């Protein structure tokens, strides 16, 4: 038991755990819709696309979260613009802006003397350096996302399964889609400082994807996704503490590994049931 408890005696580790839990709550609530709607590409793109805003905020001495949000909203607007004006599929606009925004961010940061260290911090986060102020912001964002998910649940659910039906029901599918993209952007921005812009994608997709293997109802997927994510954060921080690995990467790797462990377990159960059914069948 001491092996599991000792890592969280230092206050900075307690803050890291809480930051991870709050990030999981935010990303799992939004990530459930990302998984259901097959929006993982836009989630990945937004996780990278915030880099220019973060870089400019760093250069100008502004709040990094503010820069990240402006960049994320610009990307969401840009995707819609390309889709409407260039008459290209949405994934084409996402791909163009994904590469362009990431490249621009690296260019901006590379102009600074502390390029390597700062870029690493932006991309991979610093969960062990989270402050009380960061936790307050994360907590407020988590509550806001929860309220938005509950308030927009019916519209999001209808949109996820049939946009035409959502329109017939008067649920405004285009507005719901933009609202969902906005929530993805908020989840990424709220969590990047803890786990970084690259690794936040792991928390956005892996826990909800794991939950989808275990349950079918959307509220249950959200709950199980949060529980899986929290367990991944805890195990990742414990392993990182004892083995000296990068905390953020260890958390993300644990989250993704959990998906494959659950998938393998489910397949083994299915195979065993098939074997039992075959044996029980009359010869």
QUIFENQUI-V794242 format. One record per residue. N is the residue number from 1. RES is the residue in one letter. SS is DSSP state (H for helix, E for strand, - for the rest). Layout:
BEGIN
n: [N & N]
res: [RES & RES]
ss: [SS & SS]
END
This chain:
BEGIN
n: [1 & 2 & 3 & 4 & 5 & 6 & 7 & 8 & 9 & 10 & 11 & 12 & 13 & 14 & 15 & 16 & 17 & 18 & 19 & 20 & 21 & 22 & 23 & 24 & 25 & 26 & 27 & 28 & 29 & 30 & 31 & 32 & 33 & 34 & 35 & 36 & 37 & 38 & 39 & 40 & 41 & 42 & 43 & 44 & 45 & 46 & 47 & 48 & 49 & 50 & 51 & 52 & 53 & 54 & 55 & 56 & 57 & 58 & 59 & 60 & 61 & 62 & 63 & 64 & 65 & 66 & 67 & 68 & 69 & 70 & 71 & 72 & 73 & 74 & 75 & 76 & 77 & 78 & 79 & 80 & 81 & 82 & 83 & 84 & 85 & 86 & 87 & 88 & 89 & 90 & 91 & 92 & 93 & 94 & 95 & 96 & 97 & 98 & 99 & 100 & 101 & 102 & 103 & 104 & 105 & 106 & 107 & 108 & 109 & 110 & 111 & 112 & 113 & 114 & 115 & 116 & 117 & 118 & 119 & 120 & 121 & 122 & 123 & 124 & 125 & 126 & 127 & 128 & 129 & 130 & 131 & 132 & 133 & 134 & 135 & 136 & 137 & 138 & 139 & 140 & 141 & 142 & 143 & 144 & 145 & 146 & 147 & 148 & 149 & 150 & 151 & 152 & 153 & 154 & 155 & 156 & 157 & 158 & 159 & 160 & 161 & 162 & 163 & 164 & 165 & 166 & 167 & 168 & 169 & 170 & 171 & 172 & 173 & 174 & 175 & 176 & 177 & 178 & 179 & 180 & 181 & 182 & 183 & 184 & 185 & 186 & 187 & 188 & 189 & 190 & 191 & 192 & 193 & 194 & 195 & 196 & 197 & 198 & 199 & 200 & 201 & 202 & 203 & 204 & 205 & 206 & 207 & 208 & 209 & 210 & 211 & 212 & 213 & 214 & 215 & 216 & 217 & 218 & 219 & 220 & 221 & 222 & 223 & 224 & 225 & 226 & 227 & 228 & 229 & 230 & 231 & 232 & 233 & 234 & 235 & 236 & 237 & 238 & 239 & 240 & 241 & 242 & 243 & 244 & 245 & 246 & 247 & 248 & 249 & 250 & 251 & 252 & 253 & 254 & 255 & 256 & 257 & 258 & 259 & 260 & 261 & 262 & 263 & 264 & 265 & 266 & 267 & 268 & 269 & 270 & 271 & 272 & 273 & 274 & 275 & 276 & 277 & 278 & 279 & 280 & 281 & 282 & 283]
res: [X & X & X & X & X & X & X & X & X & X & X & X & X & X & X & X & X & X & X & X & X & X & X & X & X & X & X & X & X & X & X & X & X & X & X & X & X & X & X & X & X & X & X & X & X & X & X & X & X & X & X & X & X & X & X & X & X & X & X & X & X & X & X & X & X & X & X & X & X & X & X & X & X & X & X & X & X & X & X & X & X & X & X & X & X & X & X & X & X & X & X & X & X & X & X & X & X & X & X & X & X & X & X & X & X & X & X & X & X & X & X & X & X & X & X & X & X & X & X & X & X & X & X & X & X & X & X & X & X & X & X & X & X & X & X & X & X & X & X & X & X & X & X & X & X & X & X & X & X & X & X & X & X & X & X & X & X & X & X & X & X & X & X & X & X & X & X & X & X & X & X & X & X & X & X & X & X & X & X & X & X & X & X & X & X & X & X & X & X & X & X & X & X & X & X & X & X & X & X & X & X & X & X & X & X & X & X & X & X & X & X & X & X & X & X & X & X & X & X & X & X & X & X & X & X & X & X & X & X & X & X & X & X & X & X & X & X & X & X & X & X & X & X & X & X & X & X & X & X & X & X & X & X & X & X & X & X & X & X & X & X & X & X & X & X & X & X & X & X & X & X & X & X & X & X & X & X & X & X & X & X & X & X]
ss: [- & H & H & H & H & H & H & H & - & - & H & H & H & H & H & H & H & H & H & H & H & H & H & H & H & H & H & H & H & H & H & H & H & H & H & H & - & - & - & H & H & H & H & H & H & H & H & H & H & - & H & H & H & H & H & H & H & H & H & H & - & - & - & H & H & H & H & H & H & H & H & H & H & H & H & H & H & H & H & H & H & H & H & H & H & - & - & - & - & H & H & H & H & H & H & H & H & H & H & H & H & H & H & H & H & H & H & H & H & H & - & - & - & - & H & H & H & H & H & H & H & H & H & H & - & - & H & H & H & - & - & H & H & H & H & H & H & H & H & H & H & H & H & H & H & H & H & H & H & H & H & - & H & H & H & H & H & H & H & H & H & - & H & H & H & H & H & H & - & - & - & - & H & H & H & H & H & H & H & H & H & H & H & H & H & H & H & H & H & H & H & H & H & H & H & H & H & H & H & H & H & H & H & H & H & H & H & H & H & H & H & H & H & H & - & - & - & H & H & H & H & H & H & H & H & H & H & H & H & H & H & H & H & H & H & H & H & H & H & H & H & H & H & - & - & - & H & H & H & H & H & H & H & H & H & H & H & H & H & H & H & H & H & H & H & H & H & H & H & H & H & H & H & H & H & H & H & H & H & H & - & - & -]
END
